Amino acid sequence: MKEKTKKTKTISDFEQVLIKKALGYDVKEVVEEYVNEDGEIRLTKKKVTKKNVPPDLTALKILLNDCEQPLERMSDEDLENEKNRLLKLLEEKS
């Protein structure tokens, strides 16, 4: 029983990572320089950079391939419903 719970949690984490990659995200990068003066280490420089990771189309394709039925066989109405479902899922996770 525990294995099933862990597996479900892992899949959920995987989906969250895919959604994050599909939407793109910002990352804060911190670079610190220290000097050793008289046996005492102190911070001399600290640089914080904000980087943007753009949306990843491969992650979006994986999410779309995870649909219940192949996209080629879906009607226009089904495609619209699937689009709305995915948009709602993306909004919930962001």
Backbone as CSV, one residue per row, in Angstrom:
resi,resn,N_x,N_y,N_z,CA_x,CA_y,CA_z,C_x,C_y,C_z
1,MET,0.824,-1.193,0.000,0.000,0.000,0.000,0.869,1.258,0.000
2,LYS,1.976,1.245,0.748,2.846,2.406,0.804,3.481,2.690,-0.551
3,GLU,3.829,1.642,-1.285,4.458,1.818,-2.582,3.523,2.551,-3.541
4,LYS,2.251,2.212,-3.503,1.283,2.852,-4.385,1.175,4.346,-4.055
5,THR,1.150,4.680,-2.769,1.079,6.075,-2.353,2.314,6.833,-2.803
6,LYS,3.488,6.236,-2.621,4.719,6.891,-3.036,4.730,7.086,-4.549
7,LYS,4.271,6.083,-5.290,4.262,6.174,-6.745,3.329,7.291,-7.197
8,THR,2.176,7.417,-6.576,1.238,8.474,-6.906,1.855,9.834,-6.619
9,LYS,2.549,9.958,-5.502,3.188,11.216,-5.140,4.266,11.559,-6.151
10,THR,5.041,10.582,-6.586,6.091,10.818,-7.570,5.488,11.288,-8.886
11,ILE,4.419,10.654,-9.305,3.765,11.066,-10.547,3.257,12.497,-10.411
12,SER,2.692,12.836,-9.290,2.198,14.182,-9.054,3.350,15.183,-9.114
13,ASP,4.480,14.854,-8.506,5.652,15.718,-8.553,6.127,15.876,-9.990
14,PHE,6.118,14.792,-10.741,6.529,14.822,-12.138,5.621,15.744,-12.942
15,GLU,4.322,15.658,-12.696,3.375,16.525,-13.397,3.613,17.990,-13.045
16,GLN,3.918,18.257,-11.789,4.172,19.634,-11.374,5.412,20.193,-12.065
17,VAL,6.441,19.369,-12.187,7.654,19.805,-12.875,7.362,20.056,-14.348
18,LEU,6.591,19.165,-14.977,6.232,19.358,-16.379,5.451,20.648,-16.583
19,ILE,4.519,20.902,-15.712,3.713,22.118,-15.821,4.589,23.351,-15.652
20,LYS,5.494,23.304,-14.701,6.404,24.427,-14.476,7.261,24.667,-15.721
21,LYS,7.790,23.590,-16.309,8.605,23.726,-17.517,7.771,24.192,-18.705
22,ALA,6.535,23.724,-18.792,5.672,24.115,-19.908,5.315,25.604,-19.840
23,LEU,5.210,26.154,-18.641,4.865,27.566,-18.465,6.072,28.489,-18.480
24,GLY,7.243,27.958,-18.125,8.423,28.794,-17.945,8.444,29.307,-16.512
25,TYR,9.613,29.727,-16.044,9.732,30.184,-14.662,10.958,31.069,-14.501
26,ASP,11.040,31.751,-13.364,12.179,32.606,-13.030,13.030,31.915,-11.972
27,VAL,14.341,32.122,-12.080,15.282,31.533,-11.133,16.163,32.646,-10.588
28,LYS,16.409,32.616,-9.282,17.310,33.568,-8.669,18.650,32.875,-8.445
29,GLU,19.714,33.457,-8.985,21.049,32.876,-8.849,21.874,33.790,-7.942
30,VAL,22.479,33.206,-6.897,23.267,33.982,-5.948,24.721,33.526,-6.025
31,VAL,25.630,34.510,-6.228,27.059,34.236,-6.251,27.687,35.050,-5.124
32,GLU,28.404,34.354,-4.235,29.025,35.027,-3.090,30.529,34.804,-3.119
33,GLU,31.294,35.864,-2.768,32.744,35.753,-2.654,33.138,36.015,-1.209
34,TYR,34.021,35.170,-0.707,34.499,35.301,0.661,36.011,35.485,0.656
35,VAL,36.537,36.182,1.663,37.982,36.291,1.861,38.318,35.838,3.267
36,ASN,39.533,35.342,3.402,40.017,34.890,4.699,41.012,35.922,5.207
37,GLU,40.593,36.719,6.170,41.451,37.743,6.760,41.710,37.394,8.214
38,ASP,42.968,37.176,8.533,43.384,36.868,9.912,42.606,35.694,10.489
39,GLY,42.385,34.669,9.680,41.690,33.470,10.132,40.187,33.631,10.221
40,GLU,39.697,34.779,9.820,38.257,35.026,9.860,37.733,35.130,8.426
41,ILE,36.735,34.343,8.121,36.148,34.361,6.789,34.993,35.344,6.783
42,ARG,35.029,36.271,5.787,33.920,37.218,5.701,33.511,37.417,4.251
43,LEU,32.265,37.764,4.086,31.667,37.975,2.775,32.123,39.321,2.215
44,THR,32.663,39.303,0.970,33.101,40.557,0.358,32.172,40.992,-0.768
45,LYS,31.669,40.043,-1.539,30.783,40.381,-2.652,29.608,39.411,-2.694
46,LYS,28.468,39.956,-3.034,27.288,39.120,-3.214,26.539,39.657,-4.434
47,LYS,26.332,38.777,-5.406,25.647,39.170,-6.634,24.416,38.288,-6.809
48,VAL,23.246,38.918,-6.915,21.988,38.199,-7.111,21.487,38.515,-8.515
49,THR,21.289,37.474,-9.311,20.831,37.629,-10.685,19.523,36.877,-10.849
50,LYS,18.578,37.511,-11.525,17.302,36.853,-11.811,17.324,36.431,-13.273
51,LYS,17.126,35.137,-13.517,17.122,34.611,-14.874,15.747,34.034,-15.187
52,ASN,15.347,34.174,-16.445,14.073,33.625,-16.887,14.330,32.376,-17.723
53,VAL,13.698,31.282,-17.331,13.753,30.053,-18.121,12.487,30.030,-18.968
54,PRO,12.630,30.072,-20.298,11.443,30.165,-21.162,10.622,28.882,-21.161
55,PRO,9.366,28.958,-21.597,8.530,27.748,-21.694,9.179,26.699,-22.588
56,ASP,8.956,25.443,-22.227,9.556,24.324,-22.951,8.473,23.575,-23.724
57,LEU,8.612,23.541,-25.039,7.613,22.882,-25.875,7.600,21.368,-25.674
58,THR,8.736,20.772,-25.359,8.786,19.332,-25.127,7.929,18.959,-23.915
59,ALA,7.997,19.759,-22.860,7.165,19.498,-21.681,5.686,19.624,-22.025
60,LEU,5.361,20.603,-22.855,3.972,20.770,-23.272,3.500,19.584,-24.103
61,LYS,4.358,19.081,-24.990,4.014,17.907,-25.791,3.776,16.691,-24.905
62,ILE,4.590,16.519,-23.884,4.416,15.383,-22.971,3.070,15.496,-22.262
63,LEU,2.719,16.701,-21.825,1.412,16.898,-21.177,0.275,16.589,-22.141
64,LEU,0.412,17.015,-23.382,-0.637,16.752,-24.367,-0.729,15.272,-24.711
65,ASN,0.395,14.583,-24.761,0.386,13.150,-25.061,-0.211,12.339,-23.923
66,ASP,-0.325,12.953,-22.774,-0.885,12.279,-21.604,-2.414,12.297,-21.633
67,CYS,-2.984,12.811,-22.717,-4.450,12.872,-22.859,-5.040,11.465,-22.873
68,GLU,-6.317,11.395,-22.581,-6.995,10.101,-22.525,-7.130,9.448,-23.894
69,GLN,-7.292,10.240,-24.960,-7.421,9.687,-26.298,-6.535,10.478,-27.256
70,PRO,-6.117,9.861,-28.361,-5.258,10.570,-29.321,-5.945,11.807,-29.879
71,LEU,-5.168,12.859,-30.059,-5.729,14.132,-30.533,-6.312,14.018,-31.936
72,GLU,-5.747,13.141,-32.757,-6.225,13.011,-34.133,-7.670,12.533,-34.203
73,ARG,-8.093,11.767,-33.220,-9.445,11.195,-33.226,-10.470,12.067,-32.505
74,MET,-10.032,13.175,-31.924,-10.937,14.017,-31.151,-11.697,14.976,-32.069
75,SER,-12.948,15.233,-31.710,-13.740,16.215,-32.446,-13.302,17.618,-32.021
76,ASP,-13.781,18.632,-32.719,-13.442,20.004,-32.369,-13.896,20.339,-30.952
77,GLU,-15.066,19.838,-30.592,-15.584,20.084,-29.239,-14.704,19.404,-28.191
78,ASP,-14.272,18.163,-28.465,-13.394,17.452,-27.541,-12.055,18.162,-27.395
79,LEU,-11.534,18.667,-28.516,-10.268,19.401,-28.468,-10.399,20.675,-27.640
80,GLU,-11.501,21.368,-27.792,-11.738,22.582,-27.013,-11.846,22.255,-25.519
81,ASN,-12.554,21.164,-25.191,-12.668,20.741,-23.792,-11.310,20.361,-23.216
82,GLU,-10.501,19.665,-24.003,-9.168,19.265,-23.541,-8.281,20.484,-23.336
83,LYS,-8.379,21.445,-24.240,-7.614,22.685,-24.100,-7.996,23.406,-22.808
84,ASN,-9.294,23.513,-22.556,-9.763,24.172,-21.335,-9.322,23.414,-20.086
85,ARG,-9.342,22.074,-20.152,-8.906,21.262,-19.016,-7.428,21.514,-18.720
86,LEU,-6.605,21.541,-19.770,-5.169,21.763,-19.578,-4.884,23.174,-19.080
87,LEU,-5.603,24.163,-19.606,-5.413,25.538,-19.131,-5.795,25.670,-17.661
88,LYS,-6.871,25.016,-17.280,-7.304,25.054,-15.875,-6.259,24.374,-14.989
89,LEU,-5.714,23.249,-15.457,-4.678,22.534,-14.716,-3.427,23.400,-14.562
90,LEU,-3.049,24.084,-15.626,-1.876,24.980,-15.562,-2.110,26.123,-14.601
91,GLU,-3.303,26.702,-14.591,-3.609,27.805,-13.679,-3.569,27.345,-12.228
92,GLU,-4.069,26.154,-11.954,-4.090,25.629,-10.595,-2.678,25.388,-10.071
93,LYS,-1.788,24.938,-10.929,-0.440,24.577,-10.507,0.510,25.748,-10.448
94,SER,0.146,26.869,-11.070,1.078,28.013,-11.065,0.788,28.971,-9.943
